[in-house]
Amino acid sequence: MKNIAIIGAGMTGLSLAYNLQEHNITIFDKSWRPGGRVSTRKHDNYLFDHGAHYLSTNHSVVQLNEVISRYNLGKEIEIDFATDYLKNKKTRKKIIIGQNGMNSIPNSIFDNIKVKSYLNSKIIKISKNSNDLFSLFSEKKEFKDFDYILICIPYLQSKELSKELIDFTQIFSEPSYDPIHTVMLSYKDNNNIKIKAGLNLHKDISFFMNQNIKFNELSNDCWVLNMSSEYTKNNIDIDKTELEKYAQSIFEETFDIKNEISFIKSHRWLYAQTKLSFNTISKKNWINSKDNKIFLSGDWVLGKSLSDAWDAGEKLSHYIKILSV
Ligand SMILES: Cc1cc2nc3c(=O)[nH]c(=O)nc-3n(C[C@H](O)[C@H](O)[C@H](O)COP(=O)(O)OP(=O)(O)OC[C@H]3O[C@@H](n4cnc5c(N)ncnc54)[C@H](O)[C@@H]3O)c2cc1C
């Protein structure tokens, strides 16, 4: 049994923790909750999945489906979906959502695997000790004696954290991300919009989704809008109120809404979705230190969805199992 530290309790880190339960796992996250970019926000009486929206029914990660059904984490729904709203293309689409919001998926996995964990613990340094074991440091504490360190956070942040222990000069081309500004908005009265989700609402809004189809308890009409990555890049530091007003005006104009808004809030995801994956560039499934003790993984290895994140963690876990025999 090895002492393994996992930095990041998003879907990648949870996949590793799930697959390596025979070891002594400790999982760290800087946030107060597991899930990372799978995030359900509650504001007063409003609920929004403002990170990952759904899981595709046709994703091909068998183990993720097994875990979702084993712990009863998801439900399949069928909705009217605009495959391209601007071109008036629609379909009926089957998707998988969390039983209680998308974050209930990582949250329940975290609760079920019952590994040692430190939330609210941002890891700021990793060091190798004279006994060849590793220490992790948060701002307040040192955590000692790890055989392996598995870093499961966005690429640039993991590079920064491990640059003294991994030789990045061999990585000639790097994975990249698109940023996304999201806007959560809500109306007291129902706007009776038929189409419940879709792509390309406007040149600056790449995705929209109704939240009432996910949360039966909602009495208000709640929506999440994703600004396009192009718009987000060009307006990365935009004032939040200006962004919210702009998104609201597009939404109301598009659906001819006359009702008054009851809530609006935005969020900036700097590393939202993988644009170019590491596997596409290198055909590799992780980045490792020369001594094979520190590993970098994340959705950025394989793609841009939470199933890619799970798959990346699962693939690395097979290698760690071989190494640790
Ligand atoms: C707006 C948006 C919409 C999306 N829509 C979809 C969708 O509909 N369907 C889909 O499949 N995917 C979607 N995605 C992508 C999906 O959310 C991600 O691919 C997946 O959640 C990434 O998981 P991860 O574990 O690799 O990374 P993350 O979720 O980013 O997890 C990393 C974790 O590491 C923690 N962390 C970071 N630095 C440190 C540190 N120094 N110390 C300790 N902890 C640290 C973070 O708090 C975080 O919890 C969307 C993403 C966004 C942002």
The ligand as an SDF file (V2000), in Angstrom:
LIG
                    3D

 53 58  0  0  0  0  0  0  0  0999 V2000
  -18.9200   26.7330  -18.1220 C   0  0  0  0  0  0  0  0  0  0  0  0
  -18.5530   25.3010  -18.3420 C   0  0  0  0  0  0  0  0  0  0  0  0
  -19.4410   24.4490  -18.9990 C   0  0  0  0  0  0  0  0  0  0  0  0
  -19.1230   23.1120  -19.1780 C   0  0  0  0  0  0  0  0  0  0  0  0
  -20.0580   22.2860  -19.7290 N   0  0  0  0  0  0  0  0  0  0  0  0
  -19.8230   20.9630  -19.7800 C   0  0  0  0  0  0  0  0  0  0  0  0
  -20.8650   20.0650  -20.1520 C   0  0  0  0  0  0  0  0  0  0  0  0
  -22.0080   20.4650  -20.3910 O   0  0  0  0  0  0  0  0  0  0  0  0
  -20.5630   18.7370  -20.2010 N   0  0  0  0  0  0  0  0  0  0  0  0
  -19.3190   18.2520  -19.8850 C   0  0  0  0  0  0  0  0  0  0  0  0
  -19.1040   17.0350  -19.9380 O   0  0  0  0  0  0  0  0  0  0  0  0
  -18.3240   19.0780  -19.4960 N   0  0  0  0  0  0  0  0  0  0  0  0
  -18.5530   20.4210  -19.4140 C   0  0  0  0  0  0  0  0  0  0  0  0
  -17.5740   21.2680  -18.9650 N   0  0  0  0  0  0  0  0  0  0  0  0
  -16.2340   20.7300  -18.7160 C   0  0  0  0  0  0  0  0  0  0  0  0
  -16.1150   19.9410  -17.4120 C   0  0  0  0  0  0  0  0  0  0  0  0
  -16.6720   20.6810  -16.3670 O   0  0  0  0  0  0  0  0  0  0  0  0
  -14.6300   19.6790  -17.1550 C   0  0  0  0  0  0  0  0  0  0  0  0
  -14.0590   19.0300  -18.2790 O   0  0  0  0  0  0  0  0  0  0  0  0
  -14.3530   18.7760  -15.9370 C   0  0  0  0  0  0  0  0  0  0  0  0
  -15.2080   19.0980  -14.8720 O   0  0  0  0  0  0  0  0  0  0  0  0
  -12.8850   18.9610  -15.5350 C   0  0  0  0  0  0  0  0  0  0  0  0
  -12.5640   18.1720  -14.4170 O   0  0  0  0  0  0  0  0  0  0  0  0
  -11.0860   18.1740  -13.8240 P   0  0  0  0  0  0  0  0  0  0  0  0
  -11.1260   17.3330  -12.5970 O   0  0  0  0  0  0  0  0  0  0  0  0
  -10.1060   17.7920  -14.8710 O   0  0  0  0  0  0  0  0  0  0  0  0
  -10.7590   19.6870  -13.4490 O   0  0  0  0  0  0  0  0  0  0  0  0
  -11.4750   20.6520  -12.4130 P   0  0  0  0  0  0  0  0  0  0  0  0
  -12.9420   20.4080  -12.3810 O   0  0  0  0  0  0  0  0  0  0  0  0
  -11.0220   22.0270  -12.7620 O   0  0  0  0  0  0  0  0  0  0  0  0
  -10.9040   20.2230  -10.9940 O   0  0  0  0  0  0  0  0  0  0  0  0
   -9.7040   20.7200  -10.4780 C   0  0  0  0  0  0  0  0  0  0  0  0
   -9.8370   20.8780   -8.9870 C   0  0  0  0  0  0  0  0  0  0  0  0
   -8.5570   21.2710   -8.4650 O   0  0  0  0  0  0  0  0  0  0  0  0
   -8.7440   22.2360   -7.4510 C   0  0  0  0  0  0  0  0  0  0  0  0
   -7.4670   22.9660   -7.3670 N   0  0  0  0  0  0  0  0  0  0  0  0
   -6.9150   23.7980   -8.2820 C   0  0  0  0  0  0  0  0  0  0  0  0
   -5.7050   24.2210   -7.8510 N   0  0  0  0  0  0  0  0  0  0  0  0
   -5.4840   23.6430   -6.6500 C   0  0  0  0  0  0  0  0  0  0  0  0
   -4.4000   23.6680   -5.7070 C   0  0  0  0  0  0  0  0  0  0  0  0
   -3.2850   24.3790   -5.9350 N   0  0  0  0  0  0  0  0  0  0  0  0
   -4.5160   22.9550   -4.5540 N   0  0  0  0  0  0  0  0  0  0  0  0
   -5.6310   22.2230   -4.3130 C   0  0  0  0  0  0  0  0  0  0  0  0
   -6.6760   22.1530   -5.1730 N   0  0  0  0  0  0  0  0  0  0  0  0
   -6.5990   22.8420   -6.3280 C   0  0  0  0  0  0  0  0  0  0  0  0
   -9.9260   23.0580   -7.9270 C   0  0  0  0  0  0  0  0  0  0  0  0
  -10.5710   23.6960   -6.8460 O   0  0  0  0  0  0  0  0  0  0  0  0
  -10.8090   21.9760   -8.5690 C   0  0  0  0  0  0  0  0  0  0  0  0
  -11.7330   21.4250   -7.6520 O   0  0  0  0  0  0  0  0  0  0  0  0
  -17.8650   22.6060  -18.7480 C   0  0  0  0  0  0  0  0  0  0  0  0
  -16.9770   23.4660  -18.0830 C   0  0  0  0  0  0  0  0  0  0  0  0
  -17.3130   24.7900  -17.8770 C   0  0  0  0  0  0  0  0  0  0  0  0
  -16.3810   25.6700  -17.1050 C   0  0  0  0  0  0  0  0  0  0  0  0
  1  2  1  0
  2  3  1  0
  2 52  2  0
  3  4  2  0
  4  5  1  0
  4 50  1  0
  5  6  2  0
  6  7  1  0
  6 13  1  0
  7  8  2  0
  7  9  1  0
  9 10  1  0
 10 11  2  0
 10 12  1  0
 12 13  2  0
 13 14  1  0
 14 15  1  0
 14 50  1  0
 15 16  1  0
 16 17  1  0
 16 18  1  0
 18 19  1  0
 18 20  1  0
 20 21  1  0
 20 22  1  0
 22 23  1  0
 23 24  1  0
 24 25  2  0
 24 26  1  0
 24 27  1  0
 27 28  1  0
 28 29  2  0
 28 30  1  0
 28 31  1  0
 31 32  1  0
 32 33  1  0
 33 34  1  0
 33 48  1  0
 34 35  1  0
 35 36  1  0
 35 46  1  0
 36 37  1  0
 36 45  1  0
 37 38  2  0
 38 39  1  0
 39 40  1  0
 39 45  2  0
 40 41  1  0
 40 42  2  0
 42 43  1  0
 43 44  2  0
 44 45  1  0
 46 47  1  0
 46 48  1  0
 48 49  1  0
 50 51  2  0
 51 52  1  0
 52 53  1  0
M  END
$$$$
